[in-house]
Amino acid sequence: MNSIDSHLLREIADLERVPQGAYNIRKNGKLEGRSNSANIVIESKEDKPGIDIHIAPGTVNESLHIPVIVTQTGFTDLVYNDFHIGENCDVSIVAGCGIHNSGCETAQHDGIHTFYVGKNSKVRYVEKHYGEGEGTGKRVLNPHTIVYLDEGASMELETVQIRGVDSTRRYTKVEMEAGAEAVVTERLLTHGDQFAESKMEVIMKGEGARTQVISRSVAQDNSVQVFYPQVQGDAPCFGHVQCDSIIMDKAKVSSIPAIVANHMDAQLIHEAAIGKIAGDQLLKLMTLGLTEEEAEQKILDGFLR
């Protein structure tokens, strides 16, 4: 791989945080590399673009990386990736897409990921999106993540988009059976004239299900962000939605959380806050020797961590 590919992989693959294991690398719509393990098998779909991943029951302390790289201007990529995770597993999965667009046409990747998580399994799923390139063409990413958690299963779902993506429409849906738990964390930064829309649905169908949905975003320059997080309780359960945004310059942010209780013992909470960086925070850091720009960046880095 060339230096551009290696840089994009570092940005999206989280290689230092997760133990090495099976992987599937896709570049400009074609398979670039693949490795299976004894417990993780990756197979190409025959009827449409994408892969089927099968993780054997009882698989513990293993990982899977499935990065996508787009470096061809004017290229549109669409994949359907299905994850079949057996019972009693404890695994980490790292996905994401890096786009390097040096041309004048739009480069786009749309990924539809569906997870079937078996009873009592634990999954940590990280999805990172990153864009760069000196061209005038747009960098567009539209991820769809759909999760079905069986009884007692749990999932930590972390999505990150920090720089360089001109437009994104994100959709996340989680359905949970009895005793399942989901923590959904989204971190997002937009700048320039970028646009980001995020829709989330978490449906707690079984008794004892629990979820926490956390969205943190920063909107700079003339960018626009719209959030629609929704948590629904159909049984005795607990759900908490928290949306925090920092707005700067001439940006616009809309946060529209919703909670729906279809059972008298569904305990649901939502919070939403949008505001600018507090002046006293800037002043405190500037008294320590930082410039205003450096102090501002420190605050944003801490907020999005």
N, C-alpha and C positions, 0 to 999 in steps of 0.2 A: 504494500500500500504506500501511496505517496504521503508527503507531509500534511496535505490538507485532510486526507482521510484519517491519519493518526491523530490530528488535532481534534477533529469532530468526535472521534471515538472517545478521547479523553473527556471531552465536555459532557457526553451523554451516557457513557457506559458505567460510571461509578466503579471503576475497576479496583480502586484501592480499598473500598469499604466492604466489598462482598467477596467471599472465597471463590476461587476459580472453579469452573465446572463445565457443563454443556453450553454450547453457544451456536447461534445462527446469525450470520452477518449478511445483510442485504444492501446492495449498492445499485442505484439507478434501475431498480426493478429486477435485478438478477442476483442469484445466490453467489456470494463472494467467499463464504467459508462456513463450515458446519462441523460440529463435533458432538457426539452423543456420549452419555455415560452409562454405567450399568443400570441406573435407575431412571434416567431421563432420556426419552427417545423423541426425536424431532423428525417429522415426515412432511414432505411437500404435499399440498392439496392437489388433487387431480382435476377438480371441477372449476376452480377459481384460484386467483393468486393468494398465497398465504401458506401457513403451516399448521399442522396439528402437533401439539406437544402432549405427551403422556408421561406423567410422573407416577411411579409405582407406589402402592400403599406402603407406609412405613418409612419412606425416604426422609432422612434427617440430615441437617447441616450440609445440604448441597445447594448449588446455585445454577441459574440459567441466565444467560445474556442474549438478548435479541436486538441489537442495534440496527438502525437503518440509516444509510447515508445517501443523500441526493446532491450531486454536483453538476448536473446537466440542466442548463436553463431551458425552459419550455417543457420540462418533463413533469408528468402527473403520475403519481404512484398510488395504488389502492391495494391494501392487503387485508385479509381476514385471518386472524390468528386465534385458534381455539386451544385452551389450556384445560387438560383433564387431569386433576390432581386427586390422587387416591386418598384413602382414609389414613389418619394418624401420621401425616407428614409435617415437616417443619423445614420450609425451603424459602429461598430468596430469589426473586425474579427481577431483572433489570432490563427495561426496554427504553425506547426513545428514538428520536430522529434528529439528525443534524443536516441542515441544508446550507450548502455553499453555492450562492448564485452570483456568478460573475457576468451574466448577460442581461438582456433587456426584456426577457419574457418571464412569466411566472413559473416558479418551481414549487410543486405541491406534493405533500404526502398525506394521505388519509389512512389511518389505521383503525380497524375495528377488532378489538380484543375481547374475547368472551372467556370467562373463567368458570369452571365447574369444580368447586372445592368440596372434597369429601368430608365426612364426619370427623370432628375433632382435629382437623388439620389446621396448621398455622402457615400463613403466607405473608411475606413482606414483598410488596410490589412497588418498584420505583420507576417512574416514567419521566424522562427529561427531554425537553425540546429546546433546540438552539438554532439560531440562524446567523449567517454572516455572508460576506462577499461584497465586492465593490461595485457590482452591477446595479442597474436601476430596476431590474425585474423583482417582482414580489416574492416573498418567502411565506408560503401558506401551509399551515398544519391544522388538521381537523381530526383529533383523536376521539374515538368512542370506546368506552370501557364498560363492559357489562359483567356483573359478578353475581353468581348464585352460591350462597353459603349454606351448606347442609348443617344439620344439628351439631352444635358445639364447635363449629369451625370459626376461625377468626382471620381477619385480613387487615394489614396496615397498607393503605394505598396512598402513596405520595407522588404528586405530580408537580413538576417544576418547569417553569418557563421564565427565564430571566432576561434574555436579550435577543434581538435580531429577528423576531418573527412578526411579519407585517399584519397577518390576519390569522385568527384562530377561532374556531367554533368547537367547543369541547362539550361532550356529553358523557355523563357518568351515571350508571344505574346499578344499585346493589339491592338484591333480594335476600332476606335472612330468615332462616328457620329457627326453631327453638334453641335458646342458649347460644346463638351465634353472636359474634362481636365484630364490628367494623369501625376502624378509625380512618377517615378520609381527610387528607391534608393537601391543600392546594397552595402553591406559592407562585406568584405571577408579577412580572414587571413589564410595563409597556412604555414606549417613548415615541417621539416623533408623531406620525399620524397613524400609528398602529391601532388595531381594533381587536378586542378579545371578548368573547361571549362564553360563559360557562353555565351549563345546566346540570344539576345534580338531583337525582332521585334516590332516596334510601327508603326501602319498604321493609319494615319489621313485621314479618308474618307470624312468627312463633313466640311463644311465651318465654320471657327472660332474655330476649334479644336486646343488645345495647349498641348504640352508635354515637360517635362524635365526629362532626363535620367541621373542619377548620379551614377557612379561606383567608389568606393574607395577600394583599396586593399593593403595588405602588403604581400610580398612573402619573406620567410625566409629559411635559410638552403639550401636544394637542391630541393625545391618545384618548381612546374611549374604551371603557370596560363596563360589562353588564353581567350580573350574577343572578342566577335563579336556583338557589339551593332549597330542596324540599325534603322533609323527613315525615314519613307516614308510619303510624303505629296501629296495627290491626289486632294486637294482643297486649297483655301486660308486658311492658317494655320500657326502655329509657332511651331518649334521644336528645342530643344537644347540638345546636347549630351556632357557630360563631364566625362572623364575617367582619374583618377589620381591613380598612383601606386607608392609605395615605394618598392624598391628592395634591398635585403640584402644578404650577404654571397655569395653562388653560385647559387642562385635562377634564374629562367628565367621567363620573363613576355612578352607576346605579346598582344598588344591592337590594334584592327583593326576596328575602327568605320567607319560607312558608312551612308551617307545621300542621299536620292533619291527624287527628285522633279518631280512630274508628273503634276504640274500646275504652271503657271508663277507667281502666288501670294503665293506660298509656300515659307516661310522664314525658312531656316534650317541652323543650325550651329553645328559644332562638334569641340571638343578640346580633346587632349590626351597628357598626360605627364607621364613619367616614370623616376624616379631618386632615389638617395640615400638620407639618412637623412643628412641635411646640418650640417657641422662641427660647424658653429657659433651657431646653435640652441643648440647643445650638450654643447658647452662651456658655454653659458649663464646660462643654468640650473645647470651645475656643479659648477659655481661660487656661486650659491645659497646654496651649501652644498650637492647636490645630487651626488651619484656615477655615473659613465658613464652608467652602466646598468640601474640604476633608471631613469636617464635622458632620455635614449633611450625609456624606457617603457612609460614615461610620454608623449613623442612626439607621439608614436604609438597610445596610448589611445585617445589623442586629435584628431588625424587624422581619426580614425575609429568611432568617436562619431557620 
